[in-house]
Amino acid sequence: MNWYEKLNQYFPIEEMKSKEHMEALLKEKGDIYHKDEGPYHVLMYVELERFIFIDYLFVSKESRGQGLGHKLIEKLKKKGKPIILEVEPVNYEDTDTEKRLKFYKREGFKHATSIGYERRSLATNESNQMEILYWSPTNESEELVYKAMRRTYDEVHTYKDREFYGETYQDVDQVLSFNDNNDNRDILKDV
């Protein structure tokens, strides 16, 4: 089974990019979009100067509980940048969602509680809500996480979306929100 089939079997359709989209990111944005693949894992991530975004992390059932996920996260942590990712809210009918959240919490990830994320899936046309988790070696603010998510959405999630899906995703302002009691005047400056 190739890397895309592994991801496609594990992640819900509303979260998956098309194979063509991901291959274009690897080829055309290979300076920032990366694939780390082995017999029991697939890790797709974005690395920019100030942060890392985990797009997909798959560890096969056969190797779960053996520390492979931890090793992959540690490899990224050694780069010394905040790490950001999206997770499905816990669904008690799908035990993987709860296990996934527990794994990331064990790895030191926190919820970005001031960030809202809701996007309409082009595959299902349904609204899909996600939670944003992050880990930071320097105790970065959720403001940085928000800016990083905006940049990731614009540069990766919506990259050539009309070409690959026949329509475009919603604008970043419709998908991401930031709700903090602090003064937000400078929040939209680039990361």
C-alpha positions as CSV (number, residue, x, y, z in Angstrom):
1,M,0.0,0.0,0.0
2,N,1.5,3.4,-1.0
3,W,1.7,6.4,1.3
4,Y,-1.5,8.1,0.0
5,E,-3.6,4.9,0.4
6,K,-2.4,4.6,4.0
7,L,-3.5,8.2,4.8
8,N,-6.7,7.9,2.8
9,Q,-7.8,4.8,4.8
10,Y,-7.0,6.4,8.1
11,F,-8.2,10.0,7.8
12,P,-11.9,11.0,7.1
13,I,-12.7,12.1,3.6
14,E,-13.5,15.6,4.7
15,E,-9.9,16.0,6.1
16,M,-8.0,14.5,3.1
17,K,-6.4,16.5,0.3
18,S,-6.4,14.8,-3.1
19,K,-3.4,12.8,-4.1
20,E,-2.8,15.3,-6.9
21,H,-2.9,18.2,-4.5
22,M,-0.4,16.5,-2.1
23,E,1.9,15.5,-5.0
24,A,1.9,19.1,-6.3
25,L,2.8,20.4,-2.9
26,L,5.7,17.9,-2.6
27,K,6.9,18.8,-6.1
28,E,6.1,22.6,-6.4
29,K,6.5,23.5,-2.7
30,G,9.1,21.0,-1.8
31,D,11.1,23.6,0.0
32,I,8.4,23.8,2.7
33,Y,6.1,20.7,2.2
34,H,7.7,17.4,3.3
35,K,7.0,13.7,3.5
36,D,8.7,11.4,6.0
37,E,7.7,7.8,5.2
38,G,8.6,4.4,6.5
39,P,7.0,0.9,6.4
40,Y,4.8,1.8,9.5
41,H,4.3,5.5,9.2
42,V,3.6,8.5,7.0
43,L,4.3,12.1,8.2
44,M,3.4,15.0,6.0
45,Y,4.4,18.4,7.3
46,V,5.1,22.0,6.5
47,E,8.3,23.7,7.8
48,L,8.6,27.4,7.6
49,E,11.1,29.7,9.3
50,R,9.1,30.2,12.5
51,F,6.9,27.1,12.8
52,I,6.1,23.5,11.7
53,F,2.6,22.4,10.8
54,I,1.8,18.7,10.9
55,D,-0.6,18.1,8.0
56,Y,-0.9,14.3,8.5
57,L,0.6,11.8,10.9
58,F,-0.2,8.1,10.4
59,V,1.2,5.3,12.4
60,S,0.0,1.8,11.4
61,K,-2.0,-0.3,13.9
62,E,0.8,-2.9,14.0
63,S,3.3,-0.5,15.3
64,R,1.2,1.6,17.7
65,G,2.3,1.6,21.3
66,Q,6.0,1.0,20.3
67,G,7.1,4.6,20.5
68,L,7.2,5.4,16.7
69,G,4.8,8.3,17.0
70,H,6.9,9.7,19.9
71,K,10.1,9.4,17.8
72,L,8.5,11.2,14.9
73,I,7.3,14.1,17.1
74,E,10.7,14.2,18.9
75,K,12.4,14.5,15.5
76,L,10.3,17.6,14.7
77,K,10.7,19.1,18.3
78,K,14.5,19.0,17.8
79,K,14.1,21.7,15.1
80,G,13.3,24.1,18.0
81,K,10.2,25.6,16.4
82,P,6.5,25.6,17.6
83,I,4.6,22.7,16.1
84,I,0.9,23.1,15.2
85,L,-1.7,20.6,14.0
86,E,-5.4,20.2,13.5
87,V,-7.4,17.4,15.2
88,E,-10.9,16.2,15.1
89,P,-12.9,16.9,18.3
90,V,-13.3,13.8,20.4
91,N,-16.1,11.6,19.0
92,Y,-16.9,8.8,21.5
93,E,-18.2,6.6,18.7
94,D,-14.7,6.7,17.1
95,T,-12.1,5.7,19.7
96,D,-9.2,6.8,17.5
97,T,-10.2,10.5,18.1
98,E,-9.8,10.1,21.8
99,K,-6.5,8.1,21.5
100,R,-5.1,10.7,19.1
101,L,-5.9,13.5,21.5
102,K,-4.3,11.6,24.5
103,F,-1.2,10.9,22.4
104,Y,-0.7,14.6,21.6
105,K,-1.3,15.6,25.2
106,R,1.3,13.1,26.4
107,E,3.7,14.8,23.9
108,G,3.1,18.2,25.5
109,F,0.6,19.7,23.0
110,K,-1.9,22.2,24.3
111,H,-5.3,23.3,22.9
112,A,-5.3,26.7,21.3
113,T,-8.5,27.7,23.0
114,S,-8.7,31.2,21.5
115,I,-8.7,29.8,17.9
116,G,-11.8,28.6,16.1
117,Y,-11.5,26.5,12.9
118,E,-14.5,25.5,10.8
119,R,-14.3,24.7,7.1
120,R,-16.7,23.4,4.5
121,S,-15.4,20.2,3.0
122,L,-15.3,20.2,-0.8
123,A,-15.6,16.4,-0.8
124,T,-18.8,16.3,1.4
125,N,-20.0,19.9,1.3
126,E,-20.4,19.6,5.1
127,S,-19.0,21.9,7.7
128,N,-16.0,20.4,9.4
129,Q,-14.9,21.7,12.8
130,M,-11.3,21.1,14.0
131,E,-9.4,21.8,17.2
132,I,-5.9,23.4,17.0
133,L,-3.2,21.9,19.1
134,Y,0.3,23.2,19.5
135,W,3.6,22.6,21.2
136,S,6.2,25.3,21.7
137,P,9.8,25.2,23.0
138,T,9.6,28.9,24.0
139,N,6.0,29.2,25.3
140,E,4.8,31.0,22.2
141,S,1.4,32.8,22.3
142,E,-1.7,31.6,20.7
143,E,-1.5,34.7,18.5
144,L,1.6,33.2,16.8
145,V,-0.3,29.9,16.4
146,Y,-3.2,31.8,14.8
147,K,-1.0,33.6,12.4
148,A,0.8,30.3,11.5
149,M,-2.6,28.6,10.8
150,R,-3.7,31.5,8.5
151,R,-0.4,31.2,6.6
152,T,-0.7,27.4,6.3
153,Y,-4.3,27.7,5.2
154,D,-3.4,30.2,2.5
155,E,-0.2,28.5,1.3
156,V,-1.0,24.8,1.7
157,H,-4.6,23.9,2.3
158,T,-6.0,26.1,-0.5
159,Y,-3.0,25.8,-2.9
160,K,-4.4,25.5,-6.5
161,D,-7.7,24.3,-5.0
162,R,-9.8,25.3,-8.0
163,E,-7.4,23.3,-10.2
164,F,-7.6,20.1,-8.0
165,Y,-11.2,20.3,-6.8
166,G,-13.1,22.4,-9.4
167,E,-14.0,25.0,-6.8
168,T,-12.3,27.0,-4.1
169,Y,-12.2,26.7,-0.4
170,Q,-13.6,29.5,1.8
171,D,-11.5,32.5,2.5
172,V,-9.3,32.2,5.5
173,D,-11.4,34.9,7.4
174,Q,-14.4,32.6,7.1
175,V,-12.6,29.6,8.4
176,L,-10.3,30.8,11.2
177,S,-11.2,33.0,14.1
178,F,-9.3,34.4,17.0
179,N,-11.0,35.3,20.2
180,D,-8.7,36.8,22.8
181,N,-9.4,39.4,25.4
182,N,-6.2,41.2,24.5
183,D,-5.8,44.0,22.0
184,N,-5.7,42.4,18.5
185,R,-4.7,45.3,16.3
186,D,-1.5,43.7,15.1
187,I,-2.7,40.1,14.9
188,L,-2.8,39.9,11.1
189,K,0.9,40.7,10.6
190,D,2.6,37.8,8.8
191,V,4.4,35.1,10.6
